[in-house]
Amino acid sequence: MGVNIGYVGIDHHHRDPYFAVASELDATITAVCEPGRQVDINSITAMDERPDEVTTEGQNMTDLVAGATVYEDPHELVADNGVDVVWITYRSDKTPAIIESAVENGVHVISEKPIARTAADLEDIAQRANDEDVTVSPTMYYRQNPVAMELRDNVRDGFFGDVWTVDGRFNASQLSYRNTDHYIYDRATSRGGALQWIGPHWVDIIPWILDDPIERVNAEFHEAAEADVEAGAVLQFETRDGTLGTYHTGYYLNDRGKDTHLGVYGTDAQALTPLHHDSLQHEPTVPLEITSDNTDWTAAPTRTTEFEFSYDRFPAWGDFVQDYFDAYFEGYETGDVPATVDDAVQLLRVLDAAYESGERGDWVEVAN
């Protein structure tokens, strides 16, 4: 029997690609909600403004939600006995309360990262979800990216030796391409801009690849003229095991798409990759260049592997995003999912430290 999904947050720029994901699942959207507004499901069409993703033009949104019950109150939606999972793409200041109601009703959750404004907004709810065996998962889908998985396996196997340093970059289109009147660009609602919204992808995936949490950060921010959140940020950080890193993220590009990079530098090997695949700007392959003095590699110390990506199921980023949601819906009943609510809390703790560092102008320890 398929999963019954309640979808909260119709007015969100990721709704269309997530509807495309849902259409590939053994699932039915049985309830929808845009809090505080009565939605006419017969008028749900593909959203026009898509600053960084391929559009879903031609997809019939009304077919996907035909027959769904419409709610104005998300707390009433999660109390619907027919809903197994609530899928949330809603404002960060209100999402934790919706998750709390879901936990009270035994409804599992998949939510747009970072789920909350701060770690303090989520910690108690996360503990209750764990106590009640309710799965709450953030959309940290790079954990299913095959390049990231390859790097993680290599680190675990000791291929890199001691990892000295990492550097990352995740830049996206400028705010001039975006509807900055939307709540995601409001400080009171979201807390931050580039670091809070596009930045979490690498803030999560770097320590995940290293299997080594970030323990302290030093951050500088570039404030935006178009909104009251930052346009970009640069982080220095140190992990528990002493790896040093730098990370640059921002709304900087005067074109659609992404500019990404990840470098891993160890005593025995190094790796370079864009990690992200962007069908708007690149061929549907992502290179992973590894250099090593391993004796098995003496004939060719530098090797480049091209990872082929397809876009049939998820044209915005690639099919590994579909794989992430497939894995969630296969494992949510047992909690065997790619990213947990504890991972979301840890991400927010790093972001908390970064924003505090920006205010203080000094290194800040990440809370435990």
Secondary structure, DSSP 8 states (H G I E B T S, - for coil): --EEEEEE-SSSTTHHHHHHHHTTSSEEEEEEEBTTB---GGG----S--SSS---TT--HHHHHTT-EEES-HHHHHT-TT-SEEEE---TTTHHHHHHHHHHTT-EEEE-TT-SSSGGGTHHHHHHHHHTT--EEE--GGGG-HHHHHHHHHHHTTTT-SEEEEEEEEEEE-GGGS-TTSGGG-HHHHS-SHHHHTTHHHHHHHHHHHT--EEEEEEEEEE-SSSSSEEEEEEEEEETT--EEEEEEEEEESSSSEEEEEEEEESSEEEEE--S--TTTS-SEEEEEEEE--GGGTT-SEEEEEEE---SS-TTT-HHHHHHHHHHHHHTTTT--SS-HHHHHHHHHHHHHHHHHHHHTS-EE---
